[in-house]
């Protein structure tokens, strides 16, 4: 199935789950991305195919006929869609937990959030818990080390990487037996056994510098019984000091950044200057690097250097 079709089906499910009242086909066409550019006949064919595919997947789409309306309405009843309580064995829960982490970082999350926003903008009342409960959309990662570490956990393979310690610019090479990749408060960590320190350790992915190199053959890593990966990364963190970054923003671009900025003033040569509060320079760098040529971090120096490292890493 193509990504475009997958996104359209996902948006349709969210639309029909989130609405508090049945929606007509025309309302769905206007609210769901992927339909609004098609002609009337093409939309009807596509909508019918999508409904049939969702029903074949076991997703119940109810057709509600109102005697006061010319067209039927559609929605998905939450009670029919949600699964009953399920009891899982430990290994089954572990596999599902791993899959959930992949979903949380999937790019489809952005499309799903956009679908809800478009519904509300179109005047359709939605249930807020859909985004936070039925579909988990909150966590995403752009850490370059994620794919390689994810593969290492899956393949049970030792890895080696350079790591920058907290509050320090010094970089040391670590050799780790990976046990799992987990998220905490929007940040991603590798939990495993540090061969250099001969002890279990957790590593924040945003502090991994450079490439992750596999060591040895797959299948050699053994996760000890009773290990709680979330407990390993659940140590209390000292509250970080809030600082303000000065950022040059291309005029007319980055509206989300402008809304979050404490102040935005007109600059020179087609650029504006924004003051943005932050606590973690690495997280700020990940965001700024994703905005490409539309932003330039001026200060503080450590935040600017973090962006440069990200861009150089992407280039290499």
Secondary structure, DSSP 8 states (H G I E B T S, - for coil): --HHHHHHHHHHHHHHHHBSS-B-HHHHHHHSTTTTTS-HHHHHHHHHHHHHHHHHTT---EEE--TT-SS-EEE--HHHHS-------HHHHHHHHHHHHHHHH-THHHHHHHHHHHHHHTT--B-THIIIIIS--------TTHHHHHHHHHHT-EEEEEEE-TT---EEEEEEEEEEEEEETTEEEEEEEETTTTEEEEEEGGGEEEEEEEES-TT-----TT--HHHHT---------EEEEEEEETT--HHHHHH-SEEEE-STTEEEEEEEES-HHHHHHHHHHTGGGEEEEE-HHHHHHHHHHHHHHH-
